[in-house]
Amino acid sequence: MQDARQDRAVGFVAELVTSALRLRIKRRRAGRDWMKVALTMPRMSLVSTSRRFIKRPAGAPPFLANGAAFELHQTMQRNRSKRYRAAVGQVDRTKAYNLPDAVSALKKMPATKFDQTVTVSCRLGVDPKQSDQMVRGTCPLPHGSGKQVRVLVFAEGQAAKAAKDVGAEFVGMKDMIQKCQEGFQDFDVAIATPAAMAEVRKLGKVLGPRGLMPNPKAGTVADDTAKAVQEVKAGRVEFKLDKNGNVAVPVGKFSFEEKALVENGNAVIEAVVRARPATAKGQYLEGVTISATMSPGVHVDPAPYVRG
């Protein structure tokens, strides 16, 4: 029995080494450099690609770059839950809905045991590698985000007192900076006064990777700490372009009424459109999708927002 286990272990290691030797790195130039790394093992494929310059095989969905990824996609679809497959059957994946109809279709999908977060995702026609084409901003949600936001404020004196009075969970200066350096990150948003940023900058390596660093463009560096805290508590959300040229923003919870989700969604899409960089060329808003945490996406027609 022990010999059989050893043989299986040796076989697995040999298979792993053989598969690693098959690692293929291909580079092409199509206006911009891109790289594809494909690691193929029996019954398992891992593919990382740029979505713009890969030719997909005939019959493969647009988001799949090669046969290995297509095989992985088919395997994932077979392993989907009954609830997910039932939800997919309720939506026409080839159709682009207007936002109210998309929200209605989403709300008709089978519910989960928890209150899912509803997210609007926008595919933008910008180059995320170019610093002058970065898309970033904030948007106040008319009906809030449905999330209990924990706020940390770096401030002293009157600004600190004002933040405490409007409900900030953590307020302080040197004591809070030291606490964060020791690993404290039990909060969702950090706000600082401009005067405090001279000291808060020391936390860049600690807060930056989690997106918690106060930033003037996000409205989290302000003299009026009370107003900033109130806006965050009321449901102001931040959006930022990711490395694939997409923006994903939460617009509420699955339990929200359809009207609330539609108005929140409209506010987010319009804010993303207003944040268009001056250097962006061609079609800016290429696609919009709305989905819940564990549901398939519903395509939204971007035409009304492009014309607006």
C-alpha positions in Angstrom: 0.0 0.0 0.0 2.8 2.4 0.9 4.7 1.6 -2.3 1.5 2.4 -4.3 1.2 5.7 -2.6 4.8 6.5 -3.3 4.4 5.6 -7.0 1.4 7.9 -7.3 3.3 10.7 -5.6 6.2 10.3 -7.9 3.9 10.1 -10.9 2.2 13.3 -9.9 5.5 15.2 -9.4 6.7 13.9 -12.8 3.4 15.1 -14.4 3.8 18.5 -12.7 7.4 18.9 -13.9 6.4 17.9 -17.5 3.5 20.3 -17.6 5.8 23.1 -16.3 8.2 22.5 -19.1 5.3 23.1 -21.5 5.0 26.7 -20.3 4.6 28.8 -23.4 5.1 32.5 -23.5 4.0 34.2 -26.7 4.4 37.9 -27.5 2.8 39.9 -30.2 2.6 43.6 -31.0 -0.8 44.9 -32.0 -0.6 48.6 -31.3 0.5 47.7 -27.7 2.5 44.9 -26.2 0.6 42.0 -24.7 1.6 38.7 -23.2 -0.2 35.4 -22.9 1.0 32.7 -20.5 -0.7 29.3 -20.8 -0.1 26.5 -18.3 -1.8 23.3 -19.4 -2.2 20.2 -17.3 -4.6 17.2 -17.7 -8.2 18.4 -16.9 -6.9 21.8 -15.8 -6.1 24.9 -17.7 -5.0 28.3 -16.4 -4.9 31.2 -18.9 -4.2 34.9 -18.4 -4.7 37.1 -21.4 -5.3 40.7 -22.5 -8.9 40.9 -23.8 -8.2 43.2 -26.7 -5.7 41.5 -29.0 -6.4 37.8 -28.8 -8.1 36.0 -31.7 -10.6 33.5 -30.3 -11.5 30.2 -32.1 -14.7 30.0 -34.0 -17.7 29.4 -31.8 -15.9 30.5 -28.6 -17.5 33.3 -26.5 -15.8 36.7 -26.9 -14.1 36.6 -23.5 -12.3 33.3 -24.2 -9.0 33.5 -26.0 -8.1 29.9 -26.9 -9.2 26.3 -26.8 -7.8 25.6 -23.4 -9.8 28.5 -21.9 -12.9 27.4 -23.8 -12.5 23.9 -22.3 -12.1 25.4 -18.8 -15.3 27.5 -19.4 -17.3 24.4 -20.4 -16.1 22.5 -17.3 -17.1 25.4 -15.1 -20.5 25.6 -16.7 -21.1 21.9 -16.1 -20.1 22.4 -12.4 -22.5 25.3 -11.9 -25.3 24.9 -9.3 -28.9 24.2 -10.2 -29.8 27.6 -9.0 -27.2 29.3 -11.3 -28.2 27.2 -14.3 -31.9 28.1 -13.7 -31.0 31.8 -13.5 -29.1 31.6 -16.8 -32.1 30.1 -18.5 -34.2 33.1 -17.5 -32.1 35.6 -19.4 -31.5 36.1 -23.1 -27.7 36.4 -23.2 -27.7 37.7 -26.8 -30.0 40.7 -25.9 -29.1 44.1 -24.4 -31.8 45.2 -22.0 -32.6 48.7 -20.9 -31.7 49.2 -17.3 -35.2 48.8 -15.7 -35.8 45.6 -17.7 -32.3 44.3 -16.7 -33.0 45.0 -13.0 -36.4 43.3 -13.3 -34.8 40.2 -14.9 -32.1 40.1 -12.2 -34.7 40.3 -9.4 -36.6 37.4 -10.9 -33.6 35.1 -10.6 -33.6 32.5 -7.7 -32.5 34.1 -4.5 -29.6 32.9 -2.3 -29.5 32.4 1.5 -27.8 35.8 1.9 -28.5 39.3 0.7 -26.3 39.6 -2.5 -24.6 42.7 -3.6 -25.7 44.1 -6.9 -22.9 45.4 -9.1 -22.8 47.4 -12.3 -19.7 46.7 -14.5 -18.7 49.0 -17.4 -16.3 48.1 -20.2 -14.5 51.2 -21.3 -12.7 52.1 -24.5 -9.6 53.4 -22.8 -6.0 52.2 -22.4 -5.4 51.4 -18.7 -1.7 51.5 -19.3 -1.8 55.2 -20.1 -1.8 57.4 -17.1 -3.7 60.2 -18.9 -6.6 57.8 -19.6 -7.2 56.8 -16.0 -10.9 56.8 -15.0 -11.5 57.4 -11.3 -14.2 59.2 -9.3 -16.9 59.0 -6.7 -20.7 58.8 -6.9 -23.4 59.4 -4.2 -26.0 56.7 -4.4 -29.6 58.1 -4.1 -30.7 55.1 -2.1 -27.4 54.2 -0.4 -25.3 51.1 -0.8 -27.0 49.0 1.9 -23.7 48.4 3.6 -22.7 49.4 7.1 -19.5 51.5 6.4 -16.9 51.8 9.2 -14.9 55.0 8.9 -11.5 55.9 10.3 -10.6 59.7 10.4 -7.1 61.0 10.8 -7.6 64.4 12.4 -7.0 66.5 15.4 -8.8 69.3 17.3 -12.1 70.6 15.9 -12.0 68.4 12.8 -11.7 65.3 15.0 -14.6 66.4 17.2 -16.8 67.0 14.2 -16.1 63.6 12.8 -17.0 61.9 16.1 -20.2 63.9 16.3 -21.5 62.5 13.0 -20.7 58.9 13.8 -17.1 58.1 12.7 -16.1 54.8 14.4 -12.4 55.6 14.8 -10.9 59.1 15.2 -7.4 60.0 16.1 -4.0 61.0 14.8 -0.7 59.6 16.0 -2.4 56.9 18.0 -4.3 55.7 14.9 -1.2 55.9 12.7 0.7 53.7 15.1 -2.3 51.3 15.3 -2.4 51.0 11.5 1.3 50.4 11.3 0.8 47.5 13.8 -1.7 45.9 11.4 -5.1 47.4 12.3 -7.3 47.5 9.2 -10.8 46.9 10.7 -12.4 49.7 8.7 -13.8 50.3 5.2 -12.9 54.0 4.5 -10.1 56.2 5.7 -10.5 60.0 5.7 -7.9 62.6 6.6 -7.5 66.4 6.7 -4.9 68.0 4.3 -2.8 68.9 7.4 -2.8 65.3 8.6 -1.6 63.9 5.2 2.0 64.8 6.0 2.0 62.0 8.6 -0.6 59.7 7.0 1.6 59.3 3.9 3.8 57.0 6.0 1.0 54.5 5.8 1.1 54.3 2.0 2.6 50.8 1.9 0.1 49.6 4.6 -3.1 51.1 3.3 -2.4 51.5 -0.4 -2.6 47.8 -1.4 -6.1 47.5 0.2 -7.3 50.8 -1.4 -7.7 52.4 2.0 -5.3 55.3 1.5 -7.0 58.7 1.7 -7.1 60.4 -1.7 -8.3 63.9 -2.8 -9.7 62.5 -6.0 -11.9 60.1 -4.0 -13.1 62.9 -1.7 -11.4 61.3 1.3 -9.0 64.2 2.0 -11.0 67.1 3.2 -11.0 69.9 5.7 -14.7 69.3 6.4 -14.5 65.9 8.0 -18.1 65.9 9.1 -19.4 66.3 5.6 -17.0 63.7 4.2 -18.1 61.2 6.9 -21.8 61.9 6.2 -21.3 61.3 2.5 -19.5 58.0 3.0 -22.1 56.8 5.5 -25.0 57.9 3.2 -23.7 55.6 0.4 -21.0 57.4 -1.6 -19.1 54.8 -3.7 -15.7 55.1 -5.3 -14.9 53.7 -8.7 -11.5 53.2 -10.4 -10.4 51.7 -13.7 -8.8 48.2 -13.4 -5.9 46.8 -15.4 -8.3 45.3 -18.0 -10.2 48.5 -18.8 -13.3 47.8 -16.7 -15.0 49.6 -13.8 -17.2 47.7 -11.3 -19.3 49.5 -8.8 -21.7 48.2 -6.2 -25.2 49.8 -6.5 -27.0 48.2 -3.6 -28.4 44.9 -2.3 -30.6 42.3 -3.9 -33.3 43.1 -1.4 -33.6 46.7 -2.6 -36.7 47.6 -4.6 -36.3 47.7 -8.4 -36.8 51.4 -8.5 -33.9 52.0 -6.0 -31.6 49.7 -7.9 -32.5 51.5 -11.2 -31.8 55.0 -9.8 -28.6 53.9 -8.2 -27.5 52.2 -11.4 -28.3 55.3 -13.5 -26.3 57.5 -11.1 -23.3 55.2 -11.3 -23.3 54.9 -15.1 -23.7 58.6 -15.6 -20.9 59.3 -13.2 -18.6 56.9 -15.1 -19.6 58.7 -18.4 -18.8 62.1 -16.9 -15.4 60.8 -15.8 -14.3 60.2 -19.4 -10.7 61.3 -19.9 -10.0 64.1 -22.4 -7.5 61.9 -24.2 -9.9 59.0 -24.7 -10.7 58.4 -28.4 -13.5 56.5 -30.2 -16.3 54.8 -28.3 -15.9 55.3 -24.6 -18.7 53.2 -23.0 -18.4 49.8 -24.8 -20.6 47.7 -22.6 -22.5 47.6 -19.4 -23.5 44.6 -17.3 -25.5 44.3 -14.1 -25.2 41.2 -11.8 -25.5 40.0 -8.3 -22.8 38.2 -6.3 -23.9 34.7 -7.3 -25.9 35.4 -10.5 -25.1 35.6 -14.2 -24.7 39.0 -15.7 -27.5 40.8 -17.6 -26.3 42.9 -20.5 -27.5 46.6 -20.4 -27.8 48.7 -23.5 -25.2 51.5 -23.3 -26.8 53.5 -26.1 -29.0 55.9 -24.0 -25.9 56.9 -21.9 -23.7 57.4 -25.0 -26.3 59.7 -26.6 -26.7 61.6 -23.4 
